[in-house]
């Protein structure tokens, strides 16, 4: 697709991805419907498709979601006691020694606004050795900053849906 200086092509490599992201940064703020706005929209779609295929990520575990929300709201472990139980129970949950109960999930969902879908997943700390072996075998992505940023964005997206 070529139009008045717009050079769009499929994103096949990390170099293509980085170039597209740099171009998007220069196009941010372009007027919708303009040549630059159209280029921005097409590049965003291409980058999103590339990242979905090459930088796929799993949903965060329940403990990570709770800790992220605690950090966002400036909460301490003590602040979680009304939602989870005693301070000892909060500690057990946050260290992965104990799983969330249905009642805890309901209270955390209403109190912190975290999606129940995130809270009912098995925490990596509570799963068997097969899961840990699988994680150990997975290679670290070449660009871990992108993956970490995407994980934060995914948590925010899930929490905003709650």
C-alpha positions in Angstrom: 0.0 0.0 0.0 1.6 3.2 -1.1 0.1 6.7 -0.9 1.8 10.0 -0.8 4.9 8.9 0.9 3.3 6.1 2.9 5.4 2.9 2.7 3.5 0.0 4.3 4.6 -3.6 4.2 4.1 -6.7 6.4 6.1 -6.9 9.6 8.1 -10.1 9.4 11.1 -9.5 11.7 12.0 -7.7 14.9 13.8 -5.1 12.8 10.6 -4.5 10.9 8.7 -4.3 14.2 11.1 -1.8 15.7 11.0 0.4 12.6 7.1 0.3 12.7 7.1 1.2 16.4 9.4 4.1 15.7 7.2 5.3 12.9 4.1 5.1 15.0 5.8 7.3 17.6 6.4 10.0 15.0 2.7 9.7 13.8 1.1 9.9 17.2 -1.3 12.8 17.2 -2.0 12.7 13.4 -5.5 13.9 12.4 -7.9 11.0 11.8 -8.6 10.7 8.1 -5.4 12.3 7.0 -2.7 10.4 5.2 -0.6 10.3 8.4 -3.7 9.2 10.4 -4.4 6.4 7.9 -0.7 5.3 8.1 -0.9 5.4 11.9 -4.0 3.2 11.9 -2.6 0.6 9.5 0.8 0.4 11.3 -1.0 0.0 14.6 -2.9 -2.9 13.2 0.2 -4.5 11.8 2.2 -4.1 15.0 -0.7 -5.5 17.0 -0.9 -8.6 14.8 2.9 -9.1 14.9 3.0 -8.8 18.7 0.0 -11.1 19.2 1.8 -13.8 17.1 5.4 -13.3 18.3 5.0 -11.9 21.8 2.0 -13.7 23.1 1.6 -13.6 26.8 -0.4 -15.5 29.4 -2.8 -13.7 31.8 -1.1 -12.8 35.1 -1.6 -15.0 38.1 -4.0 -13.9 40.8 -1.3 -12.9 43.3 0.4 -10.7 40.6 -2.9 -9.0 39.9 -3.6 -8.3 43.6 -0.1 -7.0 44.1 -0.4 -4.7 41.1 -3.7 -3.3 42.3 -2.1 -2.9 45.8 0.7 -0.9 44.3 -1.7 1.2 42.2 -3.8 2.1 45.2 -1.0 2.4 47.7 -2.4 -0.4 49.8 -0.5 -2.5 52.4 -1.1 -6.1 53.3 -3.0 -4.9 56.3 -5.5 -3.2 54.0 -6.3 -6.6 52.5 -7.4 -8.2 55.8 -11.1 -7.2 55.4 -11.2 -8.8 52.0 -9.1 -11.9 52.6 -9.1 -12.6 56.4 -6.5 -12.3 59.0 -3.0 -10.8 58.3 -1.6 -14.4 58.5 -4.2 -15.4 55.8 -3.2 -12.4 53.6 0.5 -13.5 53.9 -0.4 -17.1 53.0 -2.3 -15.9 49.9 0.4 -13.4 48.7 3.2 -16.0 49.2 1.3 -18.7 47.3 0.9 -21.0 50.3 -2.9 -20.9 50.1 -5.3 -20.4 47.2 -8.1 -17.9 47.1 -11.5 -19.1 48.2 -14.7 -18.2 46.3 -15.6 -15.8 49.1 -12.2 -14.1 48.9 -12.6 -13.8 45.1 -16.0 -12.2 45.5 -14.7 -9.7 48.1 -11.5 -8.9 46.2 -13.5 -8.4 43.0 -15.9 -5.9 44.7 -13.3 -4.3 46.9 -10.4 -3.9 44.5 -12.2 -4.2 41.2 -10.1 -7.1 39.9 -11.8 -9.3 37.4 -12.9 -12.6 38.9 -11.5 -14.3 35.7 -8.0 -13.3 36.8 -8.6 -14.3 40.4 -9.8 -17.8 39.7 -6.8 -18.9 37.7 -4.3 -21.3 39.3 -1.4 -19.4 40.7 2.0 -20.7 39.4 3.2 -21.2 43.0 0.3 -23.6 43.6 0.7 -25.8 40.5 2.6 -29.0 40.1 6.2 -29.5 38.9 5.0 -30.0 35.3 4.1 -26.3 35.1 7.4 -25.3 36.6 9.3 -27.5 34.1 7.3 -26.0 31.2 8.2 -22.5 32.4 11.9 -23.4 32.8 12.0 -24.7 29.3 10.5 -21.6 27.8 13.1 -19.2 26.4 13.1 -15.6 27.6 11.8 -13.4 24.8 14.4 -11.4 22.9 12.8 -8.1 24.0 11.6 -8.7 27.5 10.8 -5.0 28.0 8.0 -5.4 25.4 6.7 -8.5 27.1 6.8 -6.9 30.6 5.1 -3.8 29.3 2.4 -5.9 27.7 1.9 -7.8 30.9 1.2 -4.6 32.8 -1.1 -3.4 30.0 -3.0 -6.7 30.1 -3.5 -6.5 33.8 -4.7 -2.9 33.5 -7.1 -3.9 30.7 -8.5 -6.8 32.7 -8.9 -4.6 35.8 -10.7 -1.9 33.8 -13.2 -4.5 32.6 -14.1 -5.4 36.2 
